[in-house]
Amino acid sequence: MQKLKFLKPAIPLTVISVVIALMLSLVNGEPKVLTLKTMLEKYLESINIEDQFVKYAEDVDKIKASRIEWEESREYMMPQIKGLVGRYSKLGEEAFYRFYMPVDENIRTALENKSVVE
């Protein structure tokens, strides 16, 4: 009897199952396909990107923000961090701007001034 040889998958099965789980979200019992931005955002949350960033800043750059300082900066910093991760993924510039546009003051100002946009 010949022994079967299994090739190691290029992507671990756990990663594949996480990706499939992220792609399908149950809404009222019905599966819903998520956008790439939503998938990336869920993945970044699952790996605690915010905690990792804060720890990296403390360990490598010796920057330790107080809780109040981080809360003041968080809304501006996290979209940029998520955007940069997205930019250097296969999603590229599209991912960066999907995360960064909501906090970009120039874009907000342009959208508020309709004469500039038209």
N, C-alpha and C positions, 0 to 999 in steps of 0.2 A: 504494500500500500504506500502510495506516494504522500509524503508530508507536504501540506500546503504551506506556502510562504506568503505571508502578508506583508505588503509594503506599508511602511509608516506613512500615514497621510501627511501631506505638506502642511495642512492646518490641523491642529489637534481637534478632536471631536468636541471637546468642551467649548472651544471657540465657535465651532460651527453651530452647536446647539444654542449658544448665546445669541449669535447673529440671527438665527431663525426665530428665536423668542423675541428679539428686538424688532424684527420685521413684522411680526404679527402681534397685534395688540387686541385684546378682546373688548369690543364695545357692544354692549347689550347682547353679549353672547355671540356676536358675529366678528370674525377676524377682520382687521383693518390693516392695510399696508401702510407703514409709516414712511415719512419722507426721509431722505438721507440725513438732513440736518437733525431731525428728531432721533434717528438711530445713533448718530454720532453723539448727540447730547446725552442720550440714555447710557451709552457706553462710557462716556467721560464721568458721568455721575456714578456708574457702577464701580469705577476704579478710584473713586474719591479724588478726582483731579484737584479740587480745591484744597483738601488737606495735604495732598502731595506738594502742591505749589507752596503753601505756607511752610511746610517742613523743609523744602528745598531752599527757600529764601533764608530760613534760619540756619540750616546746616552749612550751606555753601557760601552764601553772601553775608552771613551773620546779621541779617535784617530780621528783627523780631518786632512785629507790629503788635500793639496792644489790641485787646478785643474791640475797643471803641474805634481805633484807627482802622482795623480791618473792616469793620462794619461800614465805615464811611467810604472806604475804597472798593469794597467788594463788588458793588453794582457796576462799577466802571472796569475793574480789573478782570473779572471772570469772563465776560464776553470776549475780551481781547485774548485771554489765554486760550479759551475754547476755539476762537477763530484762528489763532496761530497753529494750534494742533491740527485743525482742519485744513489750513493752508498747506501744511507740510505732509498731508495725507494725499491719497489719490483724488480727493475731492477738490483740492486746489483752492484757487482764489474764491470760487463760488462759496465754499464753506466759510472762508474768512469773513466775507462781507455779510453773509447771512447772520453771523453772530455779532459782528461789529456794528452794522448799520443802526441798530436801535440805540446805541450809545454815542454815535458820531454826531457831534454838535453841528458840523457843517451840513450834513444831510438833513438833520432835523430843521435847521434854519431854512434850507432851500425848500423843503416840503411845506413849511409854514408860509413862505412867501411864494404864492402860486405864480406870480408874474415871472419869477426867475425860472421856474420849472417849465412853463409853457414856452 
